[in-house]
Structures are given as C-alpha cells and as structure tokens.
Amino acid sequence: MLKKVGSGIAAGIMVSIGGAVFLACESRIAGAVLFSVALLSICFAGYSLYTGKIGFIPEKHDKEAVSVLLTGLLGNTLGTILCGLLIRYAFSASAETAETICTAKLAQTFFGTLIRGTFCGILMYTAVKIYRDNKSPLGVLFCIPVFILSGFEHSVADIFYFAASGIVSVKAFGFILTVILGNSIGGMLLPVLTGVLSKGDRE
C-alpha cells in the first residue's frame, strides 16, 4: 500500500516539476515542450500516474490493477499539493501566474471542462501506449505539448496549479473531479473502441 502511494507521490512530484517549468516560461510553446520531462521521467522510472494508467483498465481491471490506479491517484494528489504549496512559497511570480490560469479554468462550463479533460485523456493514453509498445519517447514528446497548447485539461497537473495558486473552494474541487472524469473517459475511449472492433472482426 505504502509503496503504491509512494510511487504515486513520485509521479505527482514529476508532474509538479513539469508544471513549475511551464509557469516559469515566458514562451507558452517552450513551457509546453519542457513539460514533457514529467511524463518522460514517469515512463522511464515506472512511477504510478493516474492519467497514464486509467486507459489500460479496460484491458486489465482486476482488483490489483484498480488498487494501483486509485492509490496512485491518492499519491499523485499528495505529491502535487505539497509541491504546489512549496512553489507558491518560493516563487511568487509563478504563484501569480497559476492564480491567473486557475481563475480562467473556473470560468469554464462543466461540459467544456469535461470535453477538455476527455481529449487530454486520449493523448495521455496514446503517449503511454506508444512508449509501452515501442519503448519510444516520441509519443510523449508530441502528445504532451499538443494537449497543453490545445488547452486540454490534465487532472494531476491541475491539482498542482490550484495548489500553487492558493485557490481553495468547492468550485475548484468540482472542477478537478470533472477533469478526472474527462481524463478517465478519454483514456479508456481508444482501447474500448479498438477492443470492440477487434471483437467484431473475430466474430
């Protein structure tokens, strides 16, 4: 249990580092590209990231897989909240940027946020799938900048941004839950579709 949570915390720390460099970069494009360090590190080190694992639940959804997924999410949350608070304390400019970003996020509609989360989930699954199947970082290097520059929502990164912004509210909590739902739908969409199609071919 502690090992699973610890792996999730480690992933949360890496996502926070990616978020921190994004907040610090004047160029949005440079920040989006450099954010890739988060998922690259997570993939190579084997840390537990919710958005990287949810898409594989349709393939393997036994008790152990679900346990790893949920304890990983708990760790992701703990890691990003801690790092967000530390960044807020040490980097006032980044905290101000995070506050501006999060204020804009809270202005989105429920379905708008859900859709943004869904598209991010698709790209996260694609990035990890390419890495798992081909041991190639190319999926990460392209999918991460694409989801950021497209304005899609990543639940774990958003937890970091809100912690760094200092915004704590029921609306912020609801926003995060909506993004988690969207990430989950998007992450499972492609494997479910391909599974249904392959089943149809066999029949």
N, C-alpha and C positions, 0 to 999 in steps of 0.2 A: 504493500500500500504506500509506504513512505517513498519507496524507490520510484513508483509511478508518478506520485505527486512531485517528487524532486525532478524527474525528467520533464514534467510539465512546467515547473518553475524555470528550469534551464531554457526551455523554448520561449517562455514569456520574457526572459531577460534578453534573449537574442532579438525577439520582435521589438522590444523596447529600444534596443540599440539602433535597429533599423529606423524606428520612428523618430529617435533622437536626431539622427543624421538628416532625416527628411525635414524636421523642424528647423534645423540649423542652416540648411542650404538656401541660398537666395534663389537659386535656379530650381524650379519645380522638377524639371527633367532630370537634372543631376541627382536631386534627392530621391526621385523615383527609382533611378538606376541603382544608386548606392543602397537603397532599402533591401535590395536583393541579398545583401550579406546575411540578413536574418534567415531566410529560408535555405540559402546555401549551407550555412552553418548547421541548421537544424537537420537537414537531409544527410549531410556527411557525418554528423555526430550521432544521429539516430534519436534525437530528442522527440518528446511527445507533444505535437501541436494539434489542437482540435481540428482546425481547418485543413490540415494535411492528412488527417486520419478518417474524418467523417465520410468521405467519398468511398472508402473501402469497406464500410459497414455492410452494404448490400451483398458483398462477396463473402464476408466473414462476420457474422453477427452473433457469435456465441457469447456466453457470459463474460469470458476473459476479455474479448475484444471490446465489449461495451464498457467493462470496468476500466480498461486502459484509456478509452475515449473520455469518459466522464472524470476520472481522477486527473487525467491530463489537462482537461479544461479547468479544473479547480487550480491546478498548478499554474497554468497559463494566466489565470486571473490574479493569483497571488503575486506572481513574478512581475506582471505588468503594472499592477497597482503600486508595488514597492518602488519599482524603477521610475514610474511616473512621478511619484512624490519626491524622489531624490532629484530628478531632473528639474522639477518645479522649484526646489530649494536652491539648486546650484546654478541654474541657467534662467534668469528672469526673462530674457528675450524669447527663449523657446517656450516658456510658460505662457507668455502673451500671445505668441503665435498659435499655441494649442487652444487657448481660450477663444480666439477668433474662429479657428477651424471648427471647434465643437459647438459654438453658438450657431454657426451655419448648418451644422448637421442636425441640430434640434429643430430647425425651421423646416426640415423635410417632412413630407407626408408619410404616413405609415406604409402605404403601398410603394411609394417612391423608395423608401429605405429598404423595404423587402426586396424589391427588384434589384437595387444596387448590391445588396448582400448576395442575392442569388447568382448574379453574374460573376462576382468575386469568387464564390464557391466553385463555379465551373472552372475558372482559371487556376485556382489553387489545386484542385484535383488534377487538372491537366499537367501542371508543373511537377507535382509529386509523382504522377503516373509515368511521365517521361523519364524522370530520374530513376525510379524503381526498375523500369523495364530496360532502360538503355545505359544506366549509370552516367547519364549526360546532364550537365547543368544548364543546357540550353533552354529547357522549358522554364526553369526558374528565372534565368536572365531576361527572358522575353515576357513571361506572364506577369511577373511582379510589377515592372514598370507599366505594363498595359492596364492592370487593374487600378493602379494609383492614378495614372493620367486620365483614365476614363471616368474617375470619380466613383468607382465601385467601393463598397464598404466591407472591411475586414474586421470581424468582431474583436479579435485579440488585440490588434493594433488600436482599435477604437477605445478599448479599455485603458490602454496606455495613454492615449491622447486626453481622455477625460480626467484621468488621474493627474496628468501634468497640467491640465487647465484649471484644476481646482473646482470644477463644476460638479456638484453632487445634488441630484434631485430625482424625484420619481420619474420624471420625463426622461432623464438621462438613462436610468435603469431600464425603462421600457424600450428606449432606443437600442440599447445593447442587446436586449432579448430579441428584438426584431431582426437585428443583423445576424445574430446566432442562428435564428430560424432560416433566414435567407441563405446564409452560408451552408447550412445543412441541406436545404433543398437543392441548391446549385451543386454542391459537392456530390450528391447522390444521383443527380439527374442523368449524367452521361453513362455511368455504369448500369443504372436501371434500364435506360434506353437500349444500350448495346446488349444487355442481358436478355431483354425481351426479344430483340431482333434475332439474336443467335439462337434463342429457343425456337422462334418461328422457323428459322432455316432448318433446324434439326427435325422439325415436325413435317 
